[in-house]
Amino acid sequence: FTDLRLEIGMMENISKYEKDEIIEKLGEMEEICSQVLFKRQKWELMREYLVWLSGKDVDVAFRILPIFLKIYKK
């Protein structure tokens, strides 16, 4: 998550407001991912972030999508 925050911070094609929003959402997502829950429970908590992500720029979305795959692998 730290590397992802740095990547987002370095992106020049998005506004500071959007960067702040993305970094805030990443913090919330990190908190969910760090909880000791079943995959299904994490997925239920993360679904709203997937919907949120669908409205973002493709460059942003492709950087964040791998987080969702980590839920499956754990």
Backbone as CSV, one residue per row, in Angstrom:
resi,resn,N_x,N_y,N_z,CA_x,CA_y,CA_z,C_x,C_y,C_z
1,PHE,0.820,-1.188,0.000,0.000,0.000,0.000,0.870,1.260,0.000
2,THR,1.989,1.199,0.688,2.877,2.364,0.742,3.407,2.692,-0.647
3,ASP,3.856,1.671,-1.369,4.359,1.891,-2.729,3.272,2.461,-3.630
4,LEU,2.069,1.960,-3.463,0.951,2.432,-4.266,0.640,3.896,-3.965
5,ARG,0.696,4.262,-2.706,0.481,5.675,-2.343,1.534,6.561,-2.996
6,LEU,2.773,6.093,-2.996,3.851,6.866,-3.634,3.617,6.992,-5.136
7,GLU,3.209,5.907,-5.768,2.919,5.937,-7.208,1.819,6.940,-7.520
8,ILE,0.753,6.883,-6.749,-0.372,7.804,-6.971,0.089,9.246,-6.755
9,GLY,0.877,9.465,-5.728,1.387,10.807,-5.450,2.246,11.366,-6.565
10,MET,2.908,10.490,-7.306,3.796,10.915,-8.390,3.055,11.127,-9.716
11,MET,1.824,10.677,-9.803,1.074,10.803,-11.051,0.773,12.272,-11.338
12,GLU,1.026,12.672,-12.562,0.831,14.070,-12.936,-0.500,14.320,-13.626
13,ASN,-1.179,13.255,-14.050,-2.397,13.426,-14.822,-3.673,13.466,-13.966
14,ILE,-3.530,13.525,-12.639,-4.702,13.642,-11.772,-4.508,14.804,-10.803
15,SER,-5.611,15.388,-10.385,-5.557,16.578,-9.521,-5.162,16.214,-8.091
16,LYS,-4.754,17.233,-7.342,-4.402,17.022,-5.937,-5.614,16.522,-5.160
17,TYR,-6.789,17.053,-5.457,-8.020,16.615,-4.787,-8.236,15.122,-5.006
18,GLU,-8.085,14.682,-6.256,-8.288,13.269,-6.562,-7.213,12.402,-5.900
19,LYS,-5.986,12.875,-5.885,-4.908,12.134,-5.202,-5.242,11.956,-3.723
20,ASP,-5.703,13.028,-3.095,-6.068,12.958,-1.674,-7.193,11.952,-1.447
21,GLU,-8.189,11.974,-2.332,-9.302,11.039,-2.212,-8.815,9.593,-2.363
22,ILE,-7.966,9.355,-3.347,-7.451,8.006,-3.597,-6.634,7.519,-2.409
23,ILE,-5.791,8.372,-1.878,-4.949,7.990,-0.740,-5.814,7.695,0.491
24,GLU,-6.868,8.462,0.677,-7.797,8.198,1.784,-8.466,6.827,1.609
25,LYS,-8.930,6.547,0.398,-9.576,5.250,0.124,-8.583,4.110,0.298
26,LEU,-7.335,4.313,-0.112,-6.317,3.275,0.060,-6.108,2.959,1.540
27,GLY,-6.157,3.978,2.378,-6.039,3.756,3.820,-7.174,2.899,4.348
28,GLU,-8.377,3.189,3.886,-9.537,2.400,4.298,-9.421,0.960,3.801
29,MET,-8.973,0.798,2.561,-8.813,-0.534,1.982,-7.720,-1.320,2.711
30,GLU,-6.660,-0.646,3.070,-5.568,-1.302,3.792,-6.052,-1.818,5.141
31,GLU,-6.867,-1.027,5.791,-7.418,-1.431,7.080,-8.267,-2.699,6.936
32,ILE,-9.083,-2.748,5.902,-9.908,-3.935,5.653,-9.024,-5.144,5.347
33,CYS,-8.040,-4.963,4.496,-7.169,-6.078,4.100,-6.348,-6.619,5.265
34,SER,-6.056,-5.790,6.238,-5.236,-6.238,7.364,-6.048,-6.972,8.434
35,GLN,-7.362,-6.915,8.328,-8.215,-7.601,9.301,-8.158,-9.110,9.080
36,VAL,-8.303,-9.845,10.159,-8.331,-11.307,10.078,-9.783,-11.719,9.838
37,LEU,-10.112,-11.891,8.559,-11.464,-12.252,8.139,-11.387,-13.298,7.037
38,PHE,-12.482,-13.966,6.801,-12.560,-14.866,5.655,-12.559,-14.046,4.374
39,LYS,-12.155,-14.672,3.259,-12.131,-13.990,1.964,-13.481,-13.367,1.645
40,ARG,-14.534,-14.123,1.894,-15.880,-13.644,1.580,-16.212,-12.369,2.362
41,GLN,-15.815,-12.327,3.627,-16.089,-11.144,4.454,-15.301,-9.938,3.939
42,LYS,-14.039,-10.166,3.601,-13.232,-9.061,3.061,-13.821,-8.571,1.747
43,TRP,-14.250,-9.511,0.909,-14.833,-9.130,-0.375,-16.067,-8.259,-0.170
44,GLU,-16.911,-8.629,0.758,-18.114,-7.841,1.026,-17.755,-6.417,1.449
45,LEU,-16.723,-6.290,2.250,-16.291,-4.961,2.704,-15.608,-4.165,1.583
46,MET,-14.968,-4.873,0.664,-14.195,-4.208,-0.395,-15.018,-3.888,-1.644
47,ARG,-16.182,-4.484,-1.779,-16.980,-4.305,-2.999,-17.264,-2.849,-3.315
48,GLU,-17.588,-2.066,-2.300,-17.894,-0.656,-2.550,-16.693,0.082,-3.143
49,TYR,-15.494,-0.365,-2.801,-14.289,0.275,-3.337,-14.074,-0.109,-4.795
50,LEU,-14.513,-1.280,-5.174,-14.436,-1.695,-6.570,-15.378,-0.842,-7.413
51,VAL,-16.564,-0.585,-6.894,-17.514,0.279,-7.592,-16.925,1.693,-7.699
52,TRP,-16.368,2.190,-6.605,-15.729,3.507,-6.608,-14.609,3.550,-7.645
53,LEU,-13.803,2.498,-7.694,-12.659,2.428,-8.599,-13.092,2.427,-10.058
54,SER,-14.256,1.887,-10.342,-14.727,1.824,-11.727,-14.947,3.213,-12.325
55,GLY,-15.091,4.214,-11.483,-15.263,5.577,-11.968,-13.970,6.354,-12.107
56,LYS,-12.859,5.703,-11.852,-11.555,6.378,-11.902,-10.884,6.194,-13.259
57,ASP,-9.857,6.980,-13.486,-9.034,6.893,-14.689,-8.434,5.491,-14.812
58,VAL,-8.259,5.035,-16.032,-7.748,3.682,-16.265,-6.376,3.471,-15.625
59,ASP,-5.506,4.474,-15.647,-4.175,4.338,-15.036,-4.280,4.117,-13.533
60,VAL,-5.182,4.818,-12.905,-5.404,4.670,-11.466,-5.988,3.290,-11.183
61,ALA,-7.003,2.920,-11.948,-7.692,1.644,-11.726,-6.733,0.465,-11.860
62,PHE,-5.898,0.467,-12.894,-4.985,-0.657,-13.092,-3.900,-0.743,-12.018
63,ARG,-3.606,0.354,-11.377,-2.635,0.312,-10.272,-3.265,-0.265,-8.996
64,ILE,-4.553,0.002,-8.799,-5.219,-0.404,-7.562,-5.845,-1.800,-7.655
65,LEU,-6.240,-2.228,-8.828,-6.904,-3.530,-8.987,-6.147,-4.714,-8.377
66,PRO,-4.833,-4.775,-8.451,-4.129,-5.919,-7.854,-4.404,-6.123,-6.363
67,ILE,-4.801,-5.081,-5.666,-5.148,-5.218,-4.247,-6.287,-6.216,-4.081
68,PHE,-7.241,-6.174,-4.979,-8.384,-7.079,-4.899,-7.959,-8.527,-5.112
69,LEU,-6.950,-8.747,-5.934,-6.455,-10.111,-6.161,-5.746,-10.657,-4.932
70,LYS,-5.157,-9.784,-4.131,-4.477,-10.232,-2.920,-5.457,-10.852,-1.924
71,ILE,-6.687,-10.385,-1.922,-7.708,-10.959,-1.041,-7.910,-12.429,-1.400
72,TYR,-7.944,-12.708,-2.679,-8.179,-14.068,-3.165,-7.019,-14.994,-2.814
73,LYS,-5.807,-14.493,-2.913,-4.615,-15.316,-2.700,-4.364,-15.650,-1.239
74,LYS,-4.932,-14.878,-0.322,-4.668,-15.124,1.109,-5.523,-16.230,1.651
